[in-house]
């Protein structure tokens, strides 16, 4: 079973492609009802985007919320548990973080992989989407990388194959904790006068945190900083403070999965 989380489509594509290659079911983490979840009969694959060189808090919480009983049954079945991370450029020490999350549940990861995808983080100075040629290059390379991972998973390879980048300790041990504490402020989201009331921002939100009121979006307090609402806006009306006014937008060019149903 593939458990995955995605905001702008990169990880949806990776998880869906791996699900098809491996012929195992796909479950979107925010929509997974833990109380009725059956123990998979095949491997477990956890697929998620790296956030600020760390594991998204939502993913760590999901692993914990599954509970000791679930993970004990996974161990009893001797199922392989693997992880694939998507990242704009590098994962730093995110592999150690997800390893610890699962180790706390008594689970040892079989393998950890990373797939480089186009950047989508735009909320801080100096961060923006990739130039179009870089975006195209990353997209051209990702399918081959996914196939490589799928074949290795089928062979049961035990390995960590990720792009860590430089000064990994600083990024994951200093920057990531700051991101968790100060980097997710739902109150900073707003819409500009160019809003056309299309509702796409509300439709794409994986946590149903954006709702349309009087024809315009209103953000709740459950934001996980996936940026789906920002990137999906067709008129660039969704803004985060003043930081995103001159930033670019990016959504994975889904060909086989519609954006409306990309989390199903």
C-alpha positions as semicolon CSV with decimal commas, in nm:
position;residue;x (nm);y (nm);z (nm)
1;X;0,000;0,000;0,000
2;X;0,122;0,348;-0,089
3;X;0,050;0,617;0,171
4;X;0,121;0,960;0,027
5;X;0,081;1,332;0,075
6;X;0,098;1,601;-0,193
7;X;0,011;1,966;-0,238
8;X;0,094;2,073;-0,593
9;X;0,102;1,740;-0,772
10;X;0,470;1,640;-0,771
11;X;0,429;1,371;-0,508
12;X;0,089;1,269;-0,645
13;X;0,260;1,180;-0,971
14;X;0,544;0,991;-0,803
15;X;0,311;0,798;-0,571
16;X;0,061;0,715;-0,845
17;X;0,332;0,599;-1,083
18;X;0,489;0,377;-0,816
19;X;0,147;0,241;-0,724
20;X;0,092;0,144;-1,087
21;X;0,440;-0,005;-1,131
22;X;0,416;-0,208;-0,809
23;X;0,045;-0,291;-0,847
24;X;-0,042;-0,189;-0,492
25;X;-0,324;0,034;-0,362
26;X;-0,289;0,409;-0,317
27;X;-0,406;0,602;-0,008
28;X;-0,396;0,980;0,034
29;X;-0,290;1,043;0,394
30;X;-0,540;1,320;0,488
31;X;-0,828;1,105;0,359
32;X;-0,717;0,779;0,521
33;X;-0,959;0,665;0,793
34;X;-0,724;0,503;1,041
35;X;-0,998;0,337;1,249
36;X;-1,114;0,124;0,954
37;X;-0,776;0,071;0,788
38;X;-0,691;-0,291;0,712
39;X;-0,336;-0,419;0,740
40;X;-0,195;-0,435;0,387
41;X;-0,108;-0,774;0,242
42;X;0,185;-0,628;0,051
43;X;0,462;-0,378;0,122
44;X;0,406;-0,032;0,272
45;X;0,549;0,264;0,084
46;X;0,537;0,615;0,235
47;X;0,573;0,895;-0,021
48;X;0,589;1,263;0,072
49;X;0,753;1,596;-0,015
50;X;1,042;1,728;0,193
51;X;0,944;2,053;0,368
52;X;1,228;2,288;0,453
53;X;1,471;1,993;0,468
54;X;1,249;1,789;0,698
55;X;0,948;1,557;0,720
56;X;0,613;1,740;0,703
57;X;0,457;1,738;1,051
58;X;0,140;1,596;0,897
59;X;0,330;1,285;0,782
60;X;0,504;1,231;1,115
61;X;0,169;1,261;1,292
62;X;0,009;1,009;1,057
63;X;0,279;0,751;1,127
64;X;0,228;0,797;1,501
65;X;-0,153;0,801;1,478
66;X;-0,159;0,466;1,296
67;X;-0,071;0,326;1,636
68;X;0,145;0,053;1,784
69;X;-0,114;-0,214;1,708
70;X;-0,106;-0,136;1,336
71;X;0,272;-0,140;1,322
72;X;0,295;-0,459;1,530
73;X;0,074;-0,632;1,275
74;X;0,294;-0,498;0,996
75;X;0,594;-0,652;1,171
76;X;0,410;-0,980;1,224
77;X;0,347;-1,000;0,850
78;X;0,713;-0,917;0,785
79;X;0,615;-0,645;0,538
80;X;0,877;-0,426;0,378
81;X;0,839;-0,061;0,475
82;X;1,004;0,184;0,236
83;X;1,005;0,561;0,185
84;X;1,028;0,786;-0,119
85;X;1,077;1,162;-0,072
86;X;1,029;1,428;-0,336
87;X;1,242;1,741;-0,312
88;X;1,326;2,051;-0,510
89;X;1,699;1,985;-0,486
90;X;1,799;1,796;-0,170
91;X;1,668;1,619;0,141
92;X;1,943;1,696;0,396
93;X;1,870;1,485;0,710
94;X;1,505;1,411;0,634
95;X;1,593;1,038;0,597
96;X;1,710;1,034;0,958
97;X;1,386;1,202;1,066
98;X;1,155;0,953;0,894
99;X;1,375;0,668;1,018
100;X;1,326;0,793;1,375
101;X;0,950;0,835;1,328
102;X;0,919;0,471;1,227
103;X;1,178;0,343;1,473
104;X;0,962;0,491;1,749
105;X;0,688;0,258;1,625
106;X;0,922;-0,040;1,624
107;X;0,969;-0,035;1,245
108;X;1,295;-0,042;1,053
109;X;1,285;0,106;0,705
110;X;1,404;-0,120;0,426
111;X;1,499;0,161;0,189
112;X;1,480;0,539;0,146
113;X;1,484;0,720;-0,188
114;X;1,457;1,074;-0,318
115;X;1,320;1,208;-0,645
116;X;1,414;1,560;-0,753
117;X;1,112;1,755;-0,878
118;X;1,045;2,121;-0,966
119;X;1,058;2,366;-0,676
120;X;0,734;2,515;-0,545
121;X;0,832;2,691;-0,219
122;X;0,788;3,068;-0,244
123;X;0,710;3,197;0,105
124;X;1,053;3,327;0,206
125;X;1,291;3,578;0,046
126;X;1,521;3,409;-0,203
127;X;1,287;3,118;-0,267
128;X;1,095;3,089;-0,594
129;X;0,987;2,835;-0,853
130;X;1,248;2,704;-1,096
131;X;1,318;2,872;-1,430
132;X;1,119;2,697;-1,700
133;X;1,420;2,516;-1,848
134;X;1,518;2,378;-1,506
135;X;1,158;2,271;-1,449
136;X;1,151;2,088;-1,784
137;X;1,484;1,919;-1,713
138;X;1,365;1,790;-1,376
139;X;1,038;1,663;-1,520
140;X;1,221;1,490;-1,804
141;X;1,442;1,303;-1,557
142;X;1,183;1,208;-1,296
143;X;1,012;0,919;-1,478
144;X;1,340;0,735;-1,526
145;X;1,420;0,786;-1,160
146;X;1,079;0,655;-1,054
147;X;1,124;0,345;-1,272
148;X;1,467;0,288;-1,118
149;X;1,314;0,304;-0,770
150;X;1,025;0,074;-0,861
151;X;1,261;-0,189;-0,999
152;X;1,482;-0,170;-0,688
153;X;1,177;-0,203;-0,462
154;X;1,067;-0,512;-0,652
155;X;1,412;-0,660;-0,595
156;X;1,384;-0,584;-0,225
157;X;1,701;-0,377;-0,218
158;X;1,804;-0,236;0,119
159;X;1,962;0,103;0,066
160;X;1,947;0,477;0,122
161;X;1,969;0,652;-0,215
162;X;1,904;1,023;-0,171
163;X;2,046;1,362;-0,266
164;X;2,146;1,521;0,065
165;X;2,305;1,848;-0,043
166;X;2,553;2,060;0,150
167;X;2,543;2,164;0,519
168;X;2,267;1,908;0,580
169;X;2,293;1,929;0,957
170;X;2,236;2,305;0,961
171;X;1,937;2,282;0,728
172;X;1,759;2,000;0,906
173;X;1,855;2,065;1,268
174;X;1,832;2,446;1,267
175;X;1,621;2,566;0,973
176;X;1,356;2,292;0,984
177;X;1,263;2,344;1,353
178;X;1,234;2,717;1,281
179;X;1,010;2,637;0,985
180;X;0,782;2,423;1,202
181;X;0,755;2,699;1,463
182;X;0,749;3,011;1,249
183;X;0,698;2,905;0,888
184;X;0,329;2,817;0,883
185;X;0,103;3,117;0,948
186;X;-0,249;3,067;0,810
187;X;-0,337;3,428;0,898
188;X;-0,091;3,554;0,634
189;X;-0,297;3,406;0,350
190;X;-0,536;3,640;0,174
191;X;-0,675;3,717;-0,170
192;X;-0,628;4,027;-0,384
193;X;-0,883;4,228;-0,578
194;X;-0,807;4,018;-0,887
195;X;-0,984;3,714;-0,734
196;X;-1,242;3,575;-0,981
197;X;-1,421;3,349;-0,727
198;X;-1,338;3,031;-0,920
199;X;-1,297;2,822;-0,604
200;X;-0,990;2,633;-0,729
201;X;-0,795;2,723;-0,415
202;X;-1,061;2,560;-0,198
203;X;-1,090;2,255;-0,423
204;X;-0,720;2,173;-0,418
205;X;-0,661;2,217;-0,043
206;X;-0,572;1,870;0,092
207;X;-0,686;1,959;0,445
208;X;-1,009;2,132;0,341
209;X;-0,866;2,438;0,514
210;X;-0,974;2,684;0,245
211;X;-1,346;2,752;0,213
212;X;-1,537;2,989;-0,009
213;X;-1,736;3,253;0,176
214;X;-1,931;3,519;-0,013
215;X;-1,753;3,414;-0,328
216;X;-1,399;3,445;-0,192
217;X;-1,155;3,214;-0,013
218;X;-1,118;3,211;0,364
219;X;-0,831;3,024;0,530
220;X;-0,874;2,827;0,851
221;X;-0,607;2,727;1,104
222;X;-0,517;2,384;0,964
223;X;-0,268;2,504;0,702
224;X;0,026;2,270;0,642
225;X;0,204;2,508;0,400
226;X;0,163;2,285;0,095
227;X;0,100;2,598;-0,119
228;X;-0,157;2,426;-0,338
229;X;-0,399;2,719;-0,304
230;X;-0,135;2,967;-0,416
231;X;-0,008;2,774;-0,716
232;X;-0,349;2,671;-0,852
233;X;-0,490;3,025;-0,871
234;X;-0,536;3,113;-1,241
235;X;-0,504;3,488;-1,183
236;X;-0,234;3,492;-0,911
237;X;-0,485;3,637;-0,663
238;X;-0,382;3,417;-0,369
239;X;-0,110;3,587;-0,166
240;X;0,094;3,519;0,147
241;X;0,161;3,856;0,305
242;X;0,354;4,056;0,048
243;X;0,616;3,790;-0,012
244;X;0,446;3,611;-0,302
245;X;0,341;3,911;-0,511
246;X;0,628;3,878;-0,757
247;X;0,688;3,504;-0,726
248;X;0,614;3,238;-0,987
249;X;0,362;2,955;-0,979
250;X;0,398;2,583;-1,041
251;X;0,170;2,281;-1,062
252;X;0,274;1,940;-1,186
253;X;0,145;1,909;-1,544
254;X;-0,077;1,611;-1,468
255;X;-0,172;1,429;-1,785
256;X;-0,340;1,121;-1,644
257;X;-0,470;1,260;-1,315
258;X;-0,698;1,562;-1,306
259;X;-0,608;1,835;-1,055
260;X;-0,957;1,815;-0,908
261;X;-0,909;1,447;-0,825
262;X;-0,535;1,444;-0,765
263;X;-0,579;1,362;-0,393
264;X;-0,832;1,082;-0,443
